[in-house]
Amino acid sequence: MKKALMIMYMAVAASTAQAQSPLSFYAEAGIGTSRLYGKHSCCDTRIACKAGIGAKYALNKTWVLQSALEFVSIGGKDDMDYVKNAKMNELYLQIPVRIAARLPLGKDYHASLNAGPYIACGVGGKTSGSIPYYHDTGSSDGNRLFKIDTLGNILENNAGNRRLDGGIIVGIAFEYRRLIIGAEAQVGLVKINQQLRQVIDTEEFHNYLPRNFASFFTVGYKFR
């Protein structure tokens, strides 16, 4: 009898400790839009998407620290004097670190506001469009299509984007039991391309210093 009671006590204690654990994990995916912003970087939006896994650590009943490893596809598109139908795609692995304030709304659900920095490393992407083609005589022969890597030195036939990006993410989320629904925006603070203005001698590109901007609607699942 005593042995059975001891086993029951240990099981209840373990269950209580697990329920009160401040660490939890989640998976999340989102879709939205992205564009490039900055001086002489007015471009149209394009579809963006992201997916990742993350962890949350409850500092207390109100404040939560969270981070994740995310795969992100962003970029922009534009129609300029020199480059027609330009479409830039950037693929990143990024790590955000955010602090969230939780607001209980009921027994099984609550809302939270979160904000923090992120750092990203470019892993791929393509840039496409068309540029005017001229014969040796100087006569034009229409536009020539191109498709090149977004990342890498422009002198090596790449678009000239740097791999490093970083900025700030702000978001809002609603949690119902294990389901997470949210919206967020990330504002890049890094000038991702400083090479195009050095090789394309037009007024449009003289101050071309673009930064990334993206917004997402997300859906996630909390494992515990």
Secondary structure, 3 states (H helix, E strand, C coil): CHHHHHHHHHHHHHHHHHHCCCEEEEEEEEEEEEEEECCCCCCECEEEEEEEEEEEEECCCCEEEEEEEEEEEEEEEECCCCCEEEEEEEEEEEEEEEEEEEEECCCCEEEEEEEEEEEEEEEECEEEEEEEEECCCCCEEEEEEEEEECECCHHHCCCCECCEEEEEEEEEEEEECCEEEEEEEEEECCCCCCCHHHHCCCHHHCCCCCEEEEEEEEEEEECC
